[in-house]
């Protein structure tokens, strides 16, 4: 008999199927996770598993069916960005990408200068974007922004609002 130290949530009800209990197991397969412990559900047909410290308290709506693909909606934790550490709902099917409550992308009519080289970094292209943050004084306005903004180029160009209104 092995001396497996049970993880904190061992014996808890499975957050995915709601029927089975979670049990502590150890990775036996050779590889980078060999010897690590994890929790898995014992209910027939349920494939839920979690690594220690990975559990996220479910939000209302967790377990519902995804309106786009039919998979389950699950609670996830933002791991990076401005919402790091916050919980959100998302489809469990990684190919689906549905996130309840997220605004659909809006097609933006390109502004003059769309596609030209960025005059600051010289590597990116100027792309038409739109302010979508509600409550912003510039909400709904289009502007040009460098495609390399994630790499640190923050160059933007705003059209002359008065000239375009005339």
Backbone bond lengths (Angstrom), bond angles and torsions (degrees), N, CA, C in turn:
res aa  C-N    CA-C-N  psi(-1)  N-CA   C-N-CA  omega(-1)  CA-C   N-CA-C  phi
1 X - - - 1.465 - - 1.529 109.34 -
2 X 1.329 116.92 133.79 1.466 120.48 -177.89 1.519 111.26 -85.66
3 X 1.318 114.42 156.85 1.460 120.66 179.79 1.517 109.90 -99.33
4 X 1.327 117.49 70.38 1.459 121.26 178.60 1.517 108.82 -81.70
5 X 1.332 115.51 125.20 1.461 120.55 175.20 1.523 106.29 -82.59
6 X 1.327 116.44 121.37 1.461 119.93 -177.69 1.522 110.80 -69.29
7 X 1.320 115.40 138.32 1.460 121.38 176.68 1.525 109.65 -75.30
8 X 1.333 116.31 161.38 1.470 122.10 -174.90 1.520 114.08 -51.74
9 X 1.326 117.72 -41.64 1.466 119.82 -174.02 1.531 112.97 -92.55
10 X 1.325 118.52 9.21 1.463 122.48 176.88 1.534 108.56 -58.68
11 X 1.320 115.66 128.87 1.470 120.74 -179.46 1.518 114.15 94.39
12 X 1.326 117.70 -11.00 1.473 121.10 178.17 1.527 110.06 -72.88
13 X 1.312 116.13 157.32 1.463 121.46 176.67 1.523 109.41 -70.52
14 X 1.325 115.59 139.86 1.466 121.16 -179.48 1.524 110.20 -62.17
15 X 1.342 117.95 128.00 1.464 120.58 -179.71 1.526 112.95 -73.72
16 X 1.336 117.97 -13.97 1.457 120.40 -178.86 1.528 112.58 -91.09
17 X 1.345 117.33 -53.21 1.468 119.50 -176.38 1.528 112.30 -95.57
18 X 1.339 117.30 -22.93 1.458 121.30 179.24 1.516 113.92 72.80
19 X 1.312 119.01 4.68 1.467 122.60 -176.90 1.516 112.69 -111.12
20 X 1.317 115.68 -49.02 1.454 120.33 -175.32 1.514 113.04 -84.11
21 X 1.330 114.27 170.72 1.463 121.78 176.41 1.525 108.35 -105.56
22 X 1.325 115.48 153.28 1.456 120.79 177.46 1.525 109.19 -86.82
23 X 1.344 116.08 137.38 1.456 121.08 176.52 1.526 109.21 -127.02
24 X 1.322 115.74 151.05 1.457 122.15 179.14 1.524 109.29 -83.06
25 X 1.311 115.60 132.70 1.459 121.70 176.77 1.529 107.62 -132.80
26 X 1.328 116.00 166.95 1.459 122.27 178.84 1.522 108.84 -123.88
27 X 1.327 116.71 136.49 1.461 121.68 178.34 1.526 108.03 -68.42
28 X 1.340 115.41 122.18 1.466 120.61 179.33 1.517 111.69 -101.85
29 X 1.320 116.63 -23.71 1.462 121.94 -177.68 1.526 109.85 -65.21
30 X 1.326 115.00 138.58 1.457 119.93 178.24 1.529 110.38 -63.28
31 X 1.300 116.98 138.78 1.453 121.52 -179.93 1.509 111.01 150.62
32 X 1.345 117.02 -171.97 1.476 120.33 -175.06 1.532 113.54 -67.38
33 X 1.344 118.27 -20.27 1.464 120.64 -178.80 1.525 113.23 -99.65
34 X 1.331 117.40 1.20 1.457 120.63 -178.04 1.522 110.27 -55.68
35 X 1.344 115.57 130.94 1.457 121.66 -179.83 1.518 114.37 89.92
36 X 1.323 117.77 -13.87 1.469 120.53 179.62 1.527 110.30 -76.96
37 X 1.323 115.32 147.86 1.459 120.45 177.76 1.520 110.58 -95.10
38 X 1.327 115.33 153.08 1.451 122.11 177.37 1.518 108.38 -153.13
39 X 1.328 115.95 167.83 1.464 121.88 177.19 1.520 109.19 -108.32
40 X 1.320 115.89 143.39 1.456 121.18 176.74 1.521 108.64 -142.30
41 X 1.319 116.51 155.62 1.457 122.55 -179.49 1.527 109.12 -86.95
42 X 1.330 115.99 141.54 1.464 120.59 -179.57 1.528 113.23 -93.81
43 X 1.340 117.77 -4.92 1.471 120.13 -178.81 1.522 110.79 -67.48
44 X 1.321 116.31 140.10 1.461 121.43 179.89 1.528 110.32 -62.56
45 X 1.327 115.66 130.09 1.467 121.39 178.62 1.520 114.81 87.20
46 X 1.325 118.19 -14.20 1.468 120.54 179.91 1.524 107.90 -88.70
47 X 1.326 115.84 131.38 1.464 121.03 -177.74 1.533 112.05 -111.40
48 X 1.338 117.03 19.68 1.455 120.96 -177.30 1.527 111.14 -65.40
49 X 1.328 115.50 138.19 1.473 121.99 171.57 1.521 108.30 -149.30
50 X 1.320 114.88 152.70 1.466 119.88 175.59 1.520 109.77 -146.56
51 X 1.315 114.18 145.64 1.454 120.78 174.14 1.523 108.28 -84.09
52 X 1.323 119.63 155.92 1.471 121.17 179.23 1.525 111.16 -57.02
53 X 1.308 116.44 138.09 1.459 121.76 178.81 1.516 113.95 79.97
54 X 1.322 117.54 1.04 1.462 121.53 -176.52 1.527 112.89 -92.32
55 X 1.345 118.34 -14.63 1.459 121.52 -175.56 1.531 110.90 -61.95
56 X 1.335 115.73 136.53 1.455 122.64 178.25 1.524 107.30 -124.38
57 X 1.323 116.81 126.85 1.469 121.35 179.50 1.526 109.19 -58.83
58 X 1.346 118.58 124.13 1.474 121.01 -176.21 1.532 113.48 -63.20
59 X 1.316 115.10 142.52 1.467 122.80 174.40 1.523 109.14 -90.57
60 X 1.326 118.88 160.22 1.468 120.05 173.09 1.529 109.14 -58.35
61 X 1.327 116.81 132.34 1.455 121.80 -176.82 1.518 112.12 106.19
62 X 1.347 116.36 -13.24 1.465 121.99 177.43 1.532 108.43 -62.96
63 X 1.324 116.63 131.81 1.464 121.24 178.52 1.515 114.25 95.45
64 X 1.336 117.69 -10.47 1.469 120.94 178.43 1.534 109.26 -69.95
65 X 1.315 115.90 165.65 1.467 120.05 178.33 1.519 110.31 -84.23
66 X 1.329 116.04 140.82 1.456 121.72 177.22 1.528 108.72 -70.75
67 X 1.345 118.22 128.98 1.459 120.44 -179.10 1.529 113.44 -69.57
68 X 1.338 117.33 -15.35 1.464 120.11 -178.25 1.519 113.81 -94.76
69 X 1.352 118.24 -37.55 1.471 119.12 -176.15 1.521 114.53 -128.58
70 X 1.348 118.22 -10.83 1.457 121.15 178.07 1.523 114.71 90.28
71 X 1.336 118.22 -7.04 1.467 121.15 177.61 1.532 108.61 -71.70
72 X 1.326 116.32 174.99 1.464 120.20 -179.69 1.523 111.66 -81.09
73 X 1.333 114.63 145.81 1.465 122.00 172.05 1.526 106.01 -87.77
74 X 1.338 116.80 130.13 1.459 121.59 -178.39 1.524 110.99 -126.06
75 X 1.325 115.29 160.42 1.458 121.54 177.10 1.523 108.37 -88.68
76 X 1.329 115.97 130.64 1.461 121.06 178.94 1.519 108.80 -125.21
77 X 1.319 115.19 167.24 1.455 121.92 179.18 1.521 108.91 -116.21
78 X 1.341 116.78 126.96 1.464 120.69 177.80 1.524 108.21 -66.40
79 X 1.342 115.70 125.36 1.461 120.27 -175.51 1.514 113.86 -96.89
80 X 1.331 117.76 -13.92 1.472 120.57 179.18 1.525 109.12 -154.74
81 X 1.307 115.12 172.35 1.456 120.27 178.24 1.510 112.59 87.81
82 X 1.339 116.59 -172.19 1.467 120.36 -176.03 1.529 113.02 -68.32
83 X 1.338 118.15 -18.74 1.467 121.18 179.89 1.525 112.37 -101.56
84 X 1.326 118.19 16.86 1.461 122.52 -177.91 1.526 110.56 -51.80
85 X 1.333 115.09 131.17 1.467 120.85 178.77 1.513 114.45 89.07
86 X 1.322 117.88 -9.33 1.466 120.42 -179.58 1.523 110.69 -91.32
87 X 1.333 116.30 146.52 1.460 121.86 178.47 1.529 110.20 -84.55
88 X 1.339 115.51 149.47 1.458 121.09 175.14 1.519 108.82 -152.46
89 X 1.317 116.54 162.47 1.464 121.91 177.65 1.519 109.56 -96.85
90 X 1.345 116.83 143.26 1.460 122.05 177.49 1.515 108.93 -155.80
91 X 1.320 116.22 158.76 1.453 121.73 177.02 1.529 108.61 -67.58
92 X 1.332 116.70 140.68 1.464 121.28 179.75 1.526 112.09 -75.26
93 X 1.335 116.87 -15.91 1.465 121.81 178.43 1.529 107.78 -82.93
94 X 1.327 117.19 111.67 1.469 120.67 -174.72 1.520 113.41 -61.47
95 X 1.336 117.65 -27.82 1.466 119.89 179.26 1.533 112.04 -75.34
96 X 1.322 117.95 -23.97 1.472 121.99 -174.49 1.529 112.47 -71.57
97 X 1.316 118.81 -48.13 1.471 124.47 179.03 1.541 114.42 70.32
98 X 1.360 118.47 8.06 1.469 119.81 -179.20 1.530 110.48 -70.96
99 X 1.322 115.77 132.12 1.458 122.82 174.98 1.524 106.88 -126.92
100 X 1.354 117.31 111.53 1.469 119.65 -179.19 1.526 111.69 -56.18
101 X 1.317 116.26 135.89 1.460 121.93 177.34 1.515 114.78 87.23
102 X 1.326 117.03 -11.51 1.470 119.20 178.80 1.519 108.47 -74.77
103 X 1.308 115.05 136.68 1.462 119.95 179.54 1.524 109.44 -69.54
104 X 1.320 117.32 138.26 1.464 118.69 177.02 1.522 110.65 -66.77
105 X 1.339 115.83 150.99 1.460 119.43 178.19 1.518 109.34 -66.63
106 X 1.317 115.04 141.98 1.456 122.01 -179.04 1.519 108.76 -106.95
107 X 1.326 116.55 131.59 1.459 119.16 174.53 1.518 108.00 -71.86
108 X 1.317 115.84 128.59 1.457 121.66 -177.23 1.526 108.54 -109.29
109 X 1.333 115.14 128.58 1.468 119.63 177.77 1.523 108.55 -67.76
110 X 1.353 117.17 126.80 1.472 120.04 -176.87 1.524 112.89 -61.64
111 X 1.325 114.86 141.63 1.461 121.77 174.78 1.528 109.28 -87.51
112 X 1.328 115.15 162.91 1.462 119.80 174.31 1.533 107.70 -61.90
113 X 1.306 117.00 129.87 1.462 121.72 -177.93 1.524 112.12 103.25
114 X 1.322 117.43 -5.76 1.464 122.17 177.47 1.536 109.20 -60.62
115 X 1.326 117.87 126.63 1.462 121.85 178.25 1.517 114.96 96.07
116 X 1.346 117.34 -11.62 1.470 119.02 -179.70 1.530 109.18 -73.12
117 X 1.321 116.47 160.97 1.459 121.92 178.91 1.527 110.43 -66.40
118 X 1.302 116.55 144.53 1.465 121.09 178.02 1.523 108.43 -69.07
119 X 1.348 117.93 126.22 1.465 120.71 -178.66 1.531 113.54 -73.63
120 X 1.333 118.09 -11.09 1.461 120.04 -178.79 1.527 111.93 -95.18
121 X 1.346 117.13 -55.81 1.469 118.35 -177.26 1.524 112.67 -93.22
122 X 1.336 117.57 -21.18 1.452 121.86 178.71 1.516 114.98 72.25
123 X 1.321 118.24 -2.84 1.459 121.81 -177.90 1.523 112.35 -107.29
124 X 1.311 116.47 -33.51 1.460 120.15 -177.40 1.521 112.04 -89.48
125 X 1.333 114.69 173.04 1.464 121.99 174.98 1.514 108.46 -111.51
126 X 1.308 115.91 148.24 1.456 120.44 177.02 1.526 107.53 -82.38
127 X 1.327 116.61 120.99 1.456 122.24 -177.97 1.522 110.30 -116.99
128 X 1.325 116.32 146.16 1.459 121.36 178.74 1.520 109.23 -75.92
129 X 1.310 115.57 129.89 1.465 122.38 178.13 1.526 107.85 -131.12
130 X 1.339 115.26 169.94 1.457 119.52 179.35 1.523 108.97 -137.83
131 X 1.323 117.25 141.04 1.462 122.27 176.90 1.519 107.38 -72.68
132 X 1.346 116.20 120.42 1.465 120.58 -177.44 1.523 112.77 -114.45
133 X 1.321 117.43 0.48 1.456 120.48 179.70 1.534 109.29 -76.43
134 X 1.339 114.62 113.14 1.471 118.73 -179.92 1.517 109.66 -64.96
135 X 1.296 115.97 142.55 1.460 121.49 -178.45 1.522 112.76 91.63
136 X 1.322 116.53 -13.87 1.461 119.87 178.16 1.532 108.94 -72.43
137 X 1.343 118.48 140.32 1.471 119.19 178.67 1.536 111.92 -64.32
138 X 1.331 117.39 -18.16 1.466 120.70 179.05 1.536 112.22 -103.07
139 X 1.332 116.97 15.29 1.470 121.35 -178.59 1.537 110.95 -52.75
140 X 1.329 115.80 129.24 1.462 121.57 177.80 1.522 114.55 86.91
141 X 1.339 117.99 -9.32 1.469 120.19 -178.90 1.528 110.27 -80.35
142 X 1.333 115.34 142.08 1.457 121.84 177.17 1.529 109.85 -92.56
143 X 1.318 115.41 150.74 1.459 121.54 176.69 1.521 108.63 -153.92
144 X 1.323 116.37 167.62 1.460 121.48 175.68 1.526 108.33 -101.80
145 X 1.338 116.07 134.82 1.458 120.77 178.63 1.517 109.73 -136.25
146 X 1.303 116.86 146.90 1.465 121.95 -178.86 1.518 110.18 -66.36
147 X 1.338 115.76 137.90 1.464 121.17 -179.93 1.537 111.83 -69.17
148 X 1.308 117.24 -13.61 1.465 120.48 -179.93 1.534 111.61 -99.18
149 X 1.331 116.87 30.16 1.460 119.86 -179.06 1.524 111.90 -63.10
150 X 1.347 118.49 -30.84 1.467 120.26 178.14 1.520 111.43 -69.68
151 X 1.325 116.33 -21.99 1.467 121.26 179.35 1.523 111.88 -92.50
152 X 1.325 117.23 6.22 1.455 120.69 174.47 1.513 116.64 107.28
153 X 1.331 118.47 -4.50 1.459 118.75 177.42 1.526 108.46 -86.55
154 X 1.304 116.47 110.73 1.472 121.48 -176.09 1.523 113.11 -101.30
155 X 1.322 117.49 21.03 1.462 120.05 -176.54 1.536 110.72 -68.49
156 X 1.323 115.56 129.45 1.466 122.21 175.32 1.520 108.94 -133.59
157 X 1.322 115.07 154.28 1.470 121.55 175.49 1.521 107.16 -131.77
158 X 1.329 115.05 126.42 1.462 120.62 -179.39 1.529 108.10 -105.59
159 X 1.326 116.74 131.72 1.466 118.10 178.20 1.529 110.68 -67.67
160 X 1.312 115.42 154.30 1.460 121.51 177.76 1.524 107.10 -68.99
161 X 1.336 118.16 106.18 1.452 123.33 -174.74 1.544 110.23 -61.62
162 X 1.324 116.51 -40.85 1.468 119.50 -178.21 1.532 110.52 -66.25
163 X 1.318 118.26 -39.83 1.486 121.63 -178.49 1.519 109.76 -67.67
164 X 1.351 117.13 -38.01 1.467 118.53 -178.35 1.514 111.82 -76.21
165 X 1.346 117.95 -20.79 1.471 121.12 179.11 1.522 110.95 -80.97
166 X 1.318 117.99 -19.66 1.464 121.42 -177.07 1.493 112.34 -77.11
